């Protein structure tokens, strides 16, 4: 009777799932109509012109059409190239700081700090946090002499610097004239860490004319008219700079700088994957890796794929066979999804990844070649048609399986499993099985592996490759609404772990109706235990109460502890399994229904060992609920109990159980107890039944104390509409 009660709380399951359906973020795909170029510079997503086209404000760019051709900017920094590998190139203006001709170097017109050092313009990226000046690819350079230049960061901490001096040329060292070593008006240094902001400082080392007149012992230093301090790409200073070409330069000029960019709104990939909605690696065939220059992460297409990993479907298969030399294939190449195969041409052997690595096999004689050729020709003529047919059927099967996989939400489920369990694992041991794995586990779904069958499908016993025994449910049909929500339900159910709930180990999505893989429970269903061939065996009251209490505990856990709460929707004896210790395990939470609708499988009550609906009896006796409530009304309800139960059940226990059942059968939802209360009360009654006081005549106060509550008045006042409603079956659906 407790099982019938539990059915009443499953009506909200579909509403709950629909409310939790995922919504794809607006930036999961770049909107149509977004420009992909500014002048000569390509703009790949996540970058974009304006807020609508960029992933977020960190990647917003401005295309300035005042130039011809237009130029691309982030804040005040001009970008000349953007790459999805995390690198960008920018142009920074190297400003000149020149003497006025009256002193060796005069900076009177420029801004100085409190120590008299010349402060140049700082360089930053405004509000964007995506960019860093690359420490590996840039150099700090000072041109002109004699001068000291250095950089500080946003907190005024020293970053890098060097001194550039002048000296006269000496015989035999003209080959050194283009080397930037600090001697000939050029010095350079590395920056020890990436920067997103810097300020350059410059300090003249020249003596004044007055000092030279007073102290002629000092050698008058050579000097340049203009000095420069800037960051620049390492290749520029190594290949472009020439002492003679730049020594007397006086104009401003642009120099290239290398930038590193990344998604920097979280610390690393591990943290990013926790929020699947904002996770930037959108393509199915993409990978995440941590940024090497501080916080953040970047995305790349997996090996064998190319494209844009920041877009849904952005990574596509590479046809390696189109560029054999790049991929080291010097034989017959066959492209595959995510890879390729390469073998030596027919008649040759050797190293196919080395030029001229395939050499001819031992030569056949001409006669042998002729005989072999004729034989192969005849054989191939017969075989080709069969092979072609077989190949077409195989490709059709692969396409069909992929279609079902996507239709059943496989891609969504894979993404969730990657987000919560890493790239190679699932959640709590949950796995997506292939069709072949389940065929092997069940000996191709052999008849002798069938555990049970019903109107909606069949349950098979299977043995996985690691010798784990499982139960595999193969359903016949599933409604379209269930198909759309199937993957989400599977992900939620895979995280459920309770000793009285059958563990969902995985699913197979390559078939039209998904198959479910559960843990194997050895003692069959409660239905067969009560109504099967051994049903004549007496069942102790303690066993009845144990099964009822554990079933209620499972439902209470799903209602109160699962997140989100899960409502069963089909509680009946056919969906309660028993292990070798008769511990109850509730199955079929929100999954495909395998129980048939014929009367042989309809739910029964535990304490009466009668079927909830007896379709062959008199009309007034067909509903067990109606019979019970009518019997309570006239005080004859104990006559409905199983004989073994009637013998063991005391009056106090009968009164407590009857009170609990009548509360559960109330037509008003607010009056029905929560499953947690039902589970606790059943366990309390079970402990009372096991206590010696339950089998002996004790005083009233001790019995009430043991029961944990005052005995309830057995004279229940049922409202007429309640009894009529129960008798007509208006409030109960025993097989949803």
N, C-alpha and C positions, 0 to 999 in steps of 0.2 A: 504493500500500500504506500510505503514511503517513496518508491520509485515513481508511481503514478503522480504523486505530489510534485516531484522535481520537474515534471514536464511543463508545469505552468509558467516557468520563468524563462523560457527560451524565445519569446515572441519578438524581442527587440534586436536579434542578431543581425538581420539584414540591414536594418536602419543604421546600426552602429558601423558596419563595414562601409556602407555608402558614404557616411559622413567623414570617414577617414581616408577616402580615396585621394591619391597623391595629385598634386597640381604642379605641372612643369614650370620652372621659373621663366620669366620673360627673357632672360639673357642666355637661355640654353641654346638658342639659335639666333644668329645675327639677323636682324630684320631685313626684309627685301628693300632694295633701293639705296642701301648704304654705299657711298663711294669706296672703291678699293684702291684708288690712287690719288695722290696729290702731286701734280706736276709729274716728275719722273720717279717719285717714291711710291712703292707699293705699300698698302696698309692691310695686313692680315689681322683677323680677329684673334685675340680679344681687344686689339686697338680699334679705334673708330673715330670718325670726325663727329664731334658733338656727343651729347649724353645719350641719345637714342641708339647710336651705333656702337658705342664702346661698352665693354663688360661692366665697368663702373668708372667713377671719376678718376681713378688712378691711371686709366688708359685712354682718357679723352685727349684728343689732339685738335690742333687748329690748323686749317689750311689757309695761308695768307695769299690771297689772289692779287695783292698789290705788286707782287713780283711776277716776272715773266721768264720762265714758267713759274707757277705758284710754288711756294715753299711750305714745308711742314714744320710745325713748332709744338713743343710741350713747354708751357710757361714761356720763357724767353730764350730757350735753347732750340736751335734748328736741328731737325733730324734729317739725315740723308738716306738712311736705310734702316729697315726693321726685319729681324729674323725670328722665326718661331723657335730657334734653338736657344733663345734667351739673350741674344746679343743685338745691340743697336749701335749705329754710328751717328755722331753729331758733329757739328761745326761750332767751335768756340772762337770768338774774336780775340786775337792776340794784340792788345793795345800797345802803342808805343809811349814811352816816357822819355822825352828828349830834353837835352840841355838847351839853354837859351842863348848860348854863344858867348856869354860874358864870364861865366865860371865853367869849371870843368863839367859839372852836371848840376842843374838847378831844378828843384821840384817845388819852387815857391807857389806855383799855381795849383798844386795837387794837395789832397787831403792827407794829413799826417796824424798819427796817434800821439799819445802823451809822451812817448819816448823819442819822438821825432822820426819814427819809421814811416815810410810812405805806404799808405793803405790803398790797395787797388780794388777794383770792383769784385764783389763776391759772385759766385756761380751756384745756382740751385735749380730745383725743378718745381718750385712753387709748392702746392698742396699734394702733388703726387708722391707716393712713397714707393712706387714700383721700381725706380731706377737707382743704380749705383755707378759711380765712376770705377771702372775695372782696375783693380790693383795689379793684375797680371799683365794687362795689355797697354797700360799707359805709363808715361814717364813725366816727372816734373822737370821742366827745362828753364834755364835762365840764359838769355842772350844779351851780349854787351859786356862791358867791363870798365873798371873793376866794380863789382856789385855783389851784394848778398841778397838772395831771394829765398823765401820760404812760404809754406802754406800752414794755415790753422783750420780746424774744423769749426762746427757750429758753436761749440762750447769754448772756443779760443784755445784749444790744446794744439800744440805743435804736431805737425804731421810729417813734413819732409822739407828739405832745403839744400842749397849748395852755394858755393862761392865761385864766381867767374872772374878770372884775372886776365891781364894782357901782358904779352912779352914779345920781344922782337924775334923775327924769324932767324933761325940759325942754319948754317949750311948743312945740307943733307937731310933735313927733316921736313921737306915739302910734302912727303907722302903722309905726314901726320896732319896736314892742313884741314882735312875734313872730319877729324875725330873730335867729338865733344867731350873733352876730358877735364875742362876747367882751366886750361892754359890759354886758349886763344879766343876768348870772348864767348865761350859756350860751356856750360856745365849741366849735368843731368843727374837725377836720382830717382829711385823707385818710391812709390807710396806704399807703406806697409799694410794698409787695410783699405777696403772699399769705402768710398765716401758718397754721400748724396748732397753734400754742400761743402764748399771750401772758400776761404778768403786768401788771396795772394798778398804778400808783403814784399817790399823792396827797400834796401838800404844801401845808399851810395858809400863807397869806400875811398872816394877821391879826396885828396888834400886841397885846401884852398890855395889860391895864388899867393896870399900873404904868408902862409906857412912855408911855402917853397922858397920865398925870398929870404925869410929869416933863417931857415935851416937848409942851406943849399946842399948839405951832406946827403939829404934824402934824394934818392933817385926819383925823378919825376915819372909817374906811371903813365903808360899809354892809356887812352880812354876812347870810348865810342860816343857818338853823339846821342844815340838812343839805346834804351834798355828794354827788355821784354821778360815777363815772367808768366808762364802758362803751363797747363797740362796738355799733353799731346800723345797720340798713339805712338807706341814704341817703333813701329816701322818707319814712321815719318822722320824721326831723329836719326835713325840708322841709315836711311837711304836718300832722304831729301835734303837734309841740312848740309850746307857747304860754308866753311868759314868765310871764304872770299865773297861768296854770293850774298851773305846776310850781314857781314860785319858792318857795313855802312847803310844798312836798311833803315828807313825812317818812317815808313807808312804802316798803317794797321793791316793785318791780314788774318785770314781764317785758317785754323788748324783742325785736323780731325781728332776726335776723342772717341774712345770705345766705351760703351755703356753696357752694364749687365742689368737685365730686368727679370722680375719674378712676380708671382702672386704672393703678396706679403701681408694679407689680412689675417693670417694665422701663422704659427711658428713653423710647422712642418707638415709632411704628408699624413702622419699618424693622426694629428689633430684635425686636419682638413677632411679626412674621410669620415669623421664622426657626423658631419653635417652634409648629407647627400644632396640637399637642395642647393647649397652654395659651392659644392665641390666643383672645381674648374675643369677637371679632366673628364669631358663629357662623352667622348667617343668610346664605343664598346672596346675597341682595340687600342686603348691608350694606357700609359703607365705614368705614375707619379714619382718624382724624385726630389729630394730636399735641395734647396738652393745652397750653393757652396760659399756664398758671400754674405751670410747672415740669415735672418729669419726669412721664411717663405718657402715656396715650392714651385716647380715647373712641371709641365706635362710633355710627353713625347709619345709618338706612335710606337707600338710594340714592334719587335723585330719582324721583318717581312711585310710591314705596312708603312704607308706614307700618307701625308696630308696634314690636316689641322686637328690636333687632339682636343682643342678647346671647343669644338662644335660637335653636335650630335651627328654621328655618322661621318665625321670628318676624316677618319683614318681608313684608307682603302688598301686593298692588296697590291703589292708591288709585283709586276711581271718581270722577274729577274732575268728571264730569257731574252728580253729586249736589249739587255746590255751584259752580254756574257763575260766580257773582259773585266768589268767592274766587280762582278760577283765570282770571278775565278772559275768559270765553267768553259772548258775547251772541248766539250763533247756534245752529246744530244741532251738538250735541256727541256724539262717539262715543268711548267709553272703549277704550283699548288697553292691553296689558300694559306697565306702566311708563310710561304716558303717555296722551294723548288727542288727538283731532283735532277741530277746530272750524271750521265753514264757515258762510257766510251762508245763510239759508233759500233754498229754490228761488225764483227770480224776483227775487232781490235781489243786490246787490253792495256792496262797501265794506269798512270796517275792522270785522271781526267781534269784535275785542277792545276795542271802545269802545261804550258805551251808545248805542243808536240809530245805530250806525255802519253798519248794513246798510240801503241804500236800494233802492227798487224799480227794476228795469230799465225800459228803454223800453217803454211800454204797447202791447200788441197790440190790434188792433181786435176787436170782439166776434166777427165772423165767423171771423177767423183763429184766435182762441182756441177756437172751437167745432170747427173743422176739426182744429186741432192736438190738442185734447182727445180727439176720437174716434180719431184716428190713434194717439195714444199709448196710449189705452185698449186698442185692438186689439193693438198691439204688446206692451204690458206683459202682457196676458193670456197671450199666447203665450210671452213671455220669462220671466215670473216663475217658472214651473215649472222651466224649465231653470236659471235663476239660483239658485233655492232648492236644486236638486239639486247644482249645482256648489259652492255654499257649504257644504253639508253634507259633500260629499266632501273639500273643502279642509280643513275643521275636523277631519275624521276623520284626514286625512293628517298634520296638525300634531300631533294627539294621539298618533298612532302613532310619529312621529319622536321626540317628547318621551319617550314610554315607552321606546323603544329606547335613547335617549341616557342616561336614568337607569339602565336595566337594565345597560348596558355600562360603568357607572362614570363617566359624564361629569361629574357634580357633584364627585366626589372628585378627578378629574383637573384640573378647573378650579380647585379650591381649592389644590391643590399648585402649579399654575402661577402662581396669584396670589401664593402665599407665597414662591416662589423667584424670580419674574420680574417682580413688580409687577402692578398691576391690569390692564394692557393687554397684557402680553407673556407669552411662554412661556419654556421653558428651552432654551437653545442653538438657537434657531430652530425649535423644535418647535411645531406648530400643530394645532388641532382644526378640520378642514375640514367644511364643510357638504356635503350630497349634491349640491346644485346646482353647487358649485365643481368637484367631481370629474366631474360630467356634462359641464360645459363643457370641462374639460381633455381629455376623451377623446372629444369629439363624440358624447355620449350613449352611451358605451361601444361605439363602432363596431367592426365586425369587423376593419377594416383597421388598427386600433390594437392588436390582440392581439399580445403578445410571446411568449406561451407559455401552454399550458393543461395541466392535470393532473386527476387524479381528485378533487381537493378544491377546485379553483377555477381562476381565470384571471388572468393578469398582463397589464395594459394599459400602453401607452405614453401618457403624458399631457403636456400643455403648460399650465402654470399661467398666470395673468393676467400675471405678471412675466416670462413667456417661459422660465421654468425648466423643463427637461425632467425628468420624473420617471417612476418605475415605480409603478403602482397595483395592489395585490393585492386582488382581489375573491373572497373565500372563499365556499364553499357552506354550510358548517356549522361549528359550534364547540361543544365540550362545555360543559355547565353549569358545571363546576368552572373551566374556562378563562374563562368569562364573568365569574365573580365576581372573578377576579384580574386580568382584562385591563387595567383602568385602572392598577393598581399596576405591572404589567409595563411598560406603555407609558411611565409616568413614569420608571422606572429606565432603560429602553433609550434614552429621549430624551437622556440625559446622556452616552451613549457616543460618543466621538469618536476613531476610530483609522483610519489610512489603509488598513488591510486589512479593515475592517468596513464593510459597506454602511450608510450613514447613514440612520437613521429620521427622516424629516422631519415626519411627522404621521400623523393617523388621522381617520377619519370614524365617528362613533358613532350616527348617526341611522338606521341600518339594523340589521336583525336580527343579521347577522354583520358586525362592524366591518371596514372597509376600511383598508389600510395604505398609506402613501405613502413610498416610498424614493427615494434618489438614483438616477438612471439610469446604468447601467454599460453601455458601448457594445458590448462584444465577446461578449456572450452568456454561456452557462454553460460550465463545464469539461466537462460531459457531452457537449455538442454539439461541443466542440472535439476531444474524443477519439473519439467515436462517430458524429459527424454526417457530412454529405456530403463534408466535407473531411478526414475522419479518415485517409485514405490518405496524407496528407502526412506526411513524416518530422518528428518533433519532437525537437529537440536535448535531450541530457541536461541541459544547463544550464537549459533552460526547465522541464523536469520538476522539478528541484531548487528553482528559484525559486518555482514555484507551491506546492510542498509546504512550503517554509520559511516563506513569507508566510502560508499558511493556518494553520500551526502557531503563528506569531507572533500572529495574530488571536485564536486560541483561548487562548493563553497570557495575553494581555492581559485577556481576559474572565474567566479563572480567577483571575489573580493581582492585577490592578490595578483592576478594576471594584469598586465598593462599592455594594451587596453583590456578591460574585462571581456570575457568570452562567455556567451550563452549557448547551451548545447543544442536545443531545438529538437532532439529526438531521443529522449531518455526512455529506455525500455530494457527488458531483461536480455534481449538479443544483443544489446550494445554494452552490456556489463560482462566483462571477462573475469575468470577466476584462475589464479595460479595454483601450484601444487599445495599451498598452505591455505587455500580458499580465501586469500586476500583479494579484494575486489579491485578491478582496474576498469575505469570508464573509457570507452572508445568512441570514435566518430564525432569528435568535437569540430563542428563546422565544416566537415569534409564531405565527400561524396557519400550518399546514402546507399548502403548495400542491403539493408533489411527490406524484405518484400512487404507488399501490402495485403497479402492473403492472411486469413485468420490464424494460420499456424504460427505466425511470428508476432502477433499483436501483444503489446505489453501486458504483464501480469502483476499481481500484488504478492509481495513477499511473504506475509504472514498467513494468507489464506490459501496459497498455492492454487488459486483459481485465476482464470484468464480475465483480463479487464473487460473485454467484450466477448460474450459467448453467443455467437451468431446463430447457433442451432437451437437454443433454448426458447422458452416462452418469451414473448415480447417484454413483459414486465421484469424478467430476470436477466435480460441480455447485458445490462450495464451493471458491473460490480459496484461502481461508485453509488449508483442509485439504490441498489440493494443494501449497501452498507449504511447509507444515511437514513434509509427507511427503518433499518433494523435498530440503529441508535435511537431513533425517535421513540421506538416501542420497547427499548431496553433488551433486545435480543441479538445484539451484534456479535456476541461471543460465539453464537452458533455458526457463524461464517468462518471461524478460524480453522486452520489445519488441526487435525486431532493431536498430533505431537505437540504443537504449539499450545493448544488448549490445556494439555496436561501439565505443562511446565509454567504457564503464565499465571502469576498471582493476580488477585483482584486489584491490588494497588498498581501493578504494572499495566494491566488492561486499562485501568482508568487513565493512567498517564499517557499511554500510547493513543487511546481514543481521543483524548483532549488535543494531543499534538496533531493527529490526523484531521480532526474537525477544523482546527485553525487553518491547516493547509488547504482544506477544501472550501474555504470561505469564498463567496462570490465577490467580495470586496477586496481588491488587491492590497489595500493598506492594512487589512487585518491579517493577511498571510505572513508568516514569519520569513525572515531572510534565511538563505541556505546555511549561513554560518550558525545561526541559532538552531536550525534543524539538526545539523551535524553534532553540535555540542550536546543537544538534548538526547539524541540517540546514543551517543557514547556514554552519557551519564546513566541512561537506562541500562545499557549493557553492563556497566560496572556494578550497578545495583543487582542485576540478575546473577552476576558471578559471586556476589558477597554471601556469606553464610546466612545473614539475616533474611535474605530473600527466600530461603528454603525453610525457615523456622518461624514460629509464631513469636513475634516481638511486639514491644509496645509501640503505640502509634507515633510517639515523638521520635523514636529511633528511626523508624521507617521513613518519616518525613525528612529527617536530617540527612539520611542516606540518599534519598531521591533528590535532595537539593532544593526542594520547593514544597509548598503546601499541597496536599492532595486536592485535586480539583473536583468540583461538584459534577457528578456523572449525569445529572439531569439537564441535558443540553436543551436550550430553547432555540430551535431552528425556526427561522422565519418561513412563512408559507412560500414566498417567492423563491427562497433559497432552495427548498426541497424540490419544488417544481422544476426549477432551473437545472438542478443536479440530475433529476430523474429524466429530463428531456435531453441531457448531454450538451447543454448550451455552452458550458464553460470549459469543456475538456476536449483536447485533441491528442490522442494517445500515440499517434505515429505521424509526426509533422513532415 
